[in-house]
Amino acid sequence: MLYQSLNYSSKPENFREAVIKGISPDKGLYYPNKIKPLSKNFINNLSKFHIHEIAFEAINQFIGNSIPELKLRSIIEDTLNFDFPLIKIEKQIFSLELFHGPTLAFKDVGARFMARCLEFFNKNSNERITVLVATSGDTGAAVANGFFNISGIDVVILYPKGKISKIQEKQMTTLGGNISALEVDGVFDDCQEMVKKAFLDPQLISKRKLTSANSINIARWLPQMFYFFDGYIKANKFNLPINFSVPSGNFGNLCAGLIAHKLGLPINHFLACTNINDTVPRYLNSGIYKPNPTIKTISNAMDVGNPSNFIRIQKVYNNDFNKLKKNISGYSFNDRETKNCIKNIYQNSNYIMDPHGAIGYMGLKKYNLKHTNEIGVFMETAHPIKFSNIVEKIVDEKIKIPKRLSKTFKCKKKSLKITEYMEFKDFLLKS
Ligand SMILES: *Cc1c(COP(=O)(O)O)cnc(C)c1O
């Protein structure tokens, strides 16, 4: 399989090249040029297979000859070494918990898969790869953990000082080894600017092989379809049409679900749910795509005014708005509604949601008003402890820290404080 740039002026590349480049030279996102559905027989018998086997069948055609079969199978086993439990919240509404990985957010799946692909691609080279990441929280944590101890690769994370949660900071700054954390005196955009500048700095790129672990990379994006298969199998026990509700920011997660659908997974309908950064829900209602500046909310991992994967979503439907609208409905909710929702669900169902998952739940409730005999599954994209400063106040309850995290809490933070680009550059030249 080849990947074409959605700007259509660079040449198509295979999986390996598209992963290493991240984004095509003409700045377009890579998109698979042909997607072949899985056999009906396989889809009808999904529940008979292990998730590792299903994941292999689902992603095999996207990898092509870039990774040999046995290696690909072992990458999948290493990636999917935790579960995605489906928890009943109330009649016909379920939470698909994607937060049982090491950093408690769904981004673990993509980060772990991408790290292992890059390691394989670089294994015969004596040049190390340096992955640069600017983060507002969850991405840095998942990338740090996913790439920790991966041979031949160094990771440098830039995060805005004082603007991420304690847990997220611990997750990025306590690993050491091949992971370095730089604490930038500024906001997320300053971190992003420094990373962009580094990629264009001739002195740096002549000395170090730089790449990014951005969510638009196909190796982070595509493996996210694995848990749509897993969630579908679990929800299919009830023999009713199944709808998936995806709390969205950059729309990589939803877009991976749409690819699973294209492979033949019989998902009845998708819900694209956002906070008040509602560019996509507005588009679904009006047919007009008009991005707005980003607004800060309590579901901050979805504070995206101009989602980068939107162009891929359009491509899934060959830019046919009517087809797209038939499969996806959009909903958006403000912070007040989100807080009320977390509180009500805790009182009625004794389940603590995080602000992102709550938005997915609210979308389902609206959709279900008109679709009574269907099952709704919302993606619970992060563990509520990651947003404990918000959630504990709402439910008036301390959230228990998962075991695998308490170890991180005890480790000492190690970071380098920087204020300007030159310090970042010096660090890269000297380390
Ligand atoms: C990144 C993230 C999202 C948004 O996912 P996209 O793929 O960017 O739409 C939602 N919830 C949480 C907790 C996240 O970390």
The ligand as an SDF file (V2000), in Angstrom:
LIG
                    3D

 15 15  0  0  0  0  0  0  0  0999 V2000
   -5.9030   13.5890   22.7810 C   0  0  0  0  0  0  0  0  0  0  0  0
   -7.1410   13.3890   23.5640 C   0  0  0  0  0  0  0  0  0  0  0  0
   -8.4400   13.5150   23.0010 C   0  0  0  0  0  0  0  0  0  0  0  0
   -8.6450   13.9410   21.5580 C   0  0  0  0  0  0  0  0  0  0  0  0
   -8.3080   12.9410   20.6460 O   0  0  0  0  0  0  0  0  0  0  0  0
   -8.1700   13.2830   19.0650 P   0  0  0  0  0  0  0  0  0  0  0  0
   -7.7010   12.0360   18.4440 O   0  0  0  0  0  0  0  0  0  0  0  0
   -7.1750   14.4020   18.9810 O   0  0  0  0  0  0  0  0  0  0  0  0
   -9.5170   13.7070   18.6020 O   0  0  0  0  0  0  0  0  0  0  0  0
   -9.5520   13.2530   23.7860 C   0  0  0  0  0  0  0  0  0  0  0  0
   -9.4130   12.9210   25.0860 N   0  0  0  0  0  0  0  0  0  0  0  0
   -8.1970   12.8050   25.6830 C   0  0  0  0  0  0  0  0  0  0  0  0
   -8.1350   12.4630   27.1190 C   0  0  0  0  0  0  0  0  0  0  0  0
   -7.0280   13.0380   24.9400 C   0  0  0  0  0  0  0  0  0  0  0  0
   -5.8240   12.9450   25.5410 O   0  0  0  0  0  0  0  0  0  0  0  0
  1  2  1  0
  2  3  1  0
  2 14  2  0
  3  4  1  0
  3 10  2  0
  4  5  1  0
  5  6  1  0
  6  7  2  0
  6  8  1  0
  6  9  1  0
 10 11  1  0
 11 12  2  0
 12 13  1  0
 12 14  1  0
 14 15  1  0
M  END
$$$$
